[in-house]
């Protein structure tokens, strides 16, 4: 089958996923087995949150409409960037019989435009090394590495156990510090009382108290955003923070994928033993929460250390920056240079 040279003819429509698409081949397109009632619940949560958009590419041939492709845009508010939005593009699928006709490129380019229109300062995409040149041609440039640790026993796991008692009042989750030369630390939930000059220095941000309060107290309907503070056991001094995002994957029958992000430590606590210990604790949390996989984005220099913790599968993460949407007043050319070198975790 062939298409006209101009792919933007009326017979090709890119639109948001709707309930009726689950009976029109969408689940076959993404090779997923999910009950219809779970699909509807998933879609309702997506609409309530307003941060998750699944697009479908519909082809109208002789008044017969067929779903031939899909792509997902996930938006994340970053406290480290004054609650500006970071976009993630995921789950690009094109039906096998329609590949090679530029439809994947059409989906990606449309999502890039949507991310910029939504005010995102950056769009990230994770892919295999083999696909890096393809996405480079579409404008994705900066490259870091995503390492993955698999938790096979959590495929199809429905209920979390570890965080059932996780309250927003700062409940202690983990106490650790058995490594030689390491001060005992506590990981607990981030709370509103943590706001202050020390915290702002930690995250290198000028976020206001109102922005911080909303970030800490918001209840996510669609995905879970678990925010943690790291403090010393003696003196209860906050020395770090991190975030664990738990995302339900429609492409994996609604199993949970964990993303470990925004790990920041004060000077004096940046020794490798602290970072590795915190990551190890977060992997344990994700495992107990039912995640089938945990991802972490790293610079090349840190790969060996985290591979020793069980992270093994490597993929590339590529980015497009939207400078006009970046609202930091204190961002310099040096900052952007560090960003592209991978010297900053963002």
Buried (B, 14 or more C-beta within 10 A) or exposed (E): EEBEEEEEEEBBEBEEBEEEBBEBBBBEBBEBEBEEEBBEEBBEBBEEBEBBBBBBBBBEEEEEEBBBBBBBBBBBBBBBBBBBBBBBBBBBBBBEEBEEBBBBBBBBBBBBEBBBEBBBBBBBBBBEEEBBEEBEEBBBEBBBBBBBBBBEEBBEBEEBEBBEEBEEEBEEBBEBBEEEEBBEBBBBBBBBEBBEEEBBEBBBBEBEEEBBBBBBEEEBBBBBBBBBBBBBBEEEEBBBBBBBBBBBBBBBBBBBBBBBBBBBBBEEBEEEBBBBBBBBBBBBBBBBBBBBBBBBBBEEEBBEBBBEBBBEEBBBBBBBBBEEBBEBEEBEEEBBEEBBEBEBBB
